Amino acid sequence: MPILLARIDDRLIHGQVIAGWAQILKVEHIIVVNDEIVNNDMQKFLFRMATPNEINLSIFSVQEAAEKIKNRAFDNENVMLLFKSPEDVYRLLKNGARLGEVNVGGMHFAKDKIQLFDAIFVDNRDVEMFEKLKQLNVVLEVRMVPTDPKKDILKAIDEKIYKKDNYKGIENNGN
């Protein structure tokens, strides 16, 4: 499968993904990988409305996506994988799929999260998952759009979380 992009973006399908990534990369098939959305008919309807007609859209559970990737079900298409969280990526890999690089594009603010970049906020679970992805030799890079320079999310975690206030966990940093 020519996976052109695997991206973590909690908004999943939106203008930046379609205009900024799918058109430039000439994506033929967008695959949303998330266990909750696969069972949410309203979300699926909205994502289908937001996806141009010339791009196929599939929404799979993590396990189903992993099986399809392992079985090379999309080998004849230019594919973009979209994940809501780093945990979804980690679970996909633990189910036997392989990815070499993952783009981190949007993880928005929530209580107990620390800002790493303009649109990247993480909590303890996110940090744990990024560390596990690193252990699986996945290259993690931050870019909102293809023309942005690549940034290292692991370096940002190290600088903004681990070295800050004698790290004791995000919720204890006073942020």
NORCORDA-V448873 format. One line per field, one symbol per residue. ss: DSSP state (h for helix, s for strand, l for the rest). phi: phi as a letter, one per 40 degrees, with the letter a starting at -180 (. if undefined). psi: psi as a letter, one per 30 degrees, with the letter a starting at -180 (. if undefined). A space follows every 50 residues. Layout:
ss=???
phi=???
psi=???
//
This chain:
ss=lsssssssslllllhhhhhhhhhhhlllssssslllhhhlhhhhhhhhhh lllllssssslhhhhhhhhhlllllllssssssllhhhhhhhhhllllll sssssssllllllssssllssslhhhhhhhhhhhhlllssssllllllll sshhhhhhhhhhlllllllhhhlll
phi=.cccabbcaccgcadcccccbccccfcbabbcbacccdbbcccccccccc cddcbcbbbbcdcccccccdcfcbccbcbbcbbcaccccdcdccchcbbc abcbbabcdadgbbcbadbbbbbdcccdccccccccgccbbbacbccccc bcccccccccbcccffdbhdcccgb
psi=kijekkkkjffckleeeeeeeeeefhkfkkjkjkfeefgjeeeeeeeeef kkefkkkkjlleeeeeeeeeghfgfgljkkkkkflfeeeeeeefgflkke kkkjfjjlklkglkkelegjklaeeeeeeeeeeefghkkkkkkelffkkk ljeeeeeeefeefkhikgkefgfg.
//
